[in-house]
């Protein structure tokens, strides 16, 4: 088996791509929430008693607390996805380092060990 065949990083690269796509989706959704009417009232929600000028409570779609919770969830999800992608990236770098270093003198090939020929 050649060194070229031993380098198997496809699965890790898919993990990186999936997590970056997930982070992008979370950020895009958060941007959409910023455009909602309730998003502009998030800062004012701390001073507000939960009632509009006419005395009615906020409707569910524009409730500043609901929008804030959604934004917090999206930001945390995006951060988690980016961290997972960074971890997978470090795995790729480690595999590349081992690949570029070549076989260790005196060490038998991994395939021979798996087949019980070592």
N, C-alpha and C positions, 0 to 999 in steps of 0.2 A: 504494500500500500504506500502511496506517495504522500508526502507532506501536504500536498494540495487537497487530497481527499480527506485528510484528517481535520481540516478546518471546516467546522460545521457551525456557522453563525446565523443561518437563515431564521431559525426559530426565535433567536434573541432579537434579530432585526425586526421581525414581525411584532414582537412585544413593544419595541421602541415605537414603531409606527402606530400601533393601536393606542398606546398611551398618549402620544402626541395628538392623535385625532380626537381622543376623549377630552383632552385639555382644551383643544381648539373649540370643540362643541360647547363646553362649559363656559368658556370666555364669550363665545358668540351669544349664548343664551343670556349671560349676564349683561351684555351690551344691550340686548333687546329690553331687558327689565329696566335698565336705566332710562329708556325712552318712554316707559309707562308713566301715567300721571302720578301714581303713588310713589314713584322713586324720588321725585322732587320734594316730597313731603317727609322723607325719611329723617332728615335732620330736625324738622319741626315736630316729629312725633314725640320726642322727649318732653317738649313743652305742651303738647296737646293732650287733652283728656279723652281722646278717642271719639270726639263728636265733631261734626261739620258745623258750619255757621248756622245752619237751620236747625241744629239740635239732633239731627239724625246721626247714627253711627256710620263710619266708613263702610262702603260696600266691600264685599270680600275681595274683588279684583284690585281695588285701589288701596287696600289697607296697608299703611306704611310698615307695620310690624310684619305682615305677611311678605311684603316685598323685601324687607331687610333679611328675613329668615331665608328666603329663596336665594338672595345674593350671597349670603354667608355660605350656604350649602354649595352653590356653584363655585365660589372661590376656593373653598376647601377641597372640593372634588378636583378642580383644575390643579391645585398644588400637589395633591396626592398623585395624580397622573403624571405630572412633570417629574416628581421624585422617582416614580417607578421607571420612567423612561431613562432618567439619569443612572439608576442602578443597572438597568439592562445595558446601557451604553458602557458602563464600567466593565460589565461582563464581556462585552465584545472586545474592549481594549485588552483585557486580561488574556482572552483567547488569542488575540493577534500577537501579543507579546510572547506567549508560549509557542505560537506557530513560527514566529520570526527567529526565536532562539534556537529552534531545531531540536533534534533529539539529544537527550542528556547522555554523555558517554557512560557506558556500562548499564544503561537502563534498557530494558527490552521493550519492544513495541507494545502498545496498549492492546492491539488486536490479538496478538499472541497470548497475552495474559487472559483475555476474555475467553478464548477458545481452549484454555487449559494447556497450551503448548509451552508455557514458560517453565 
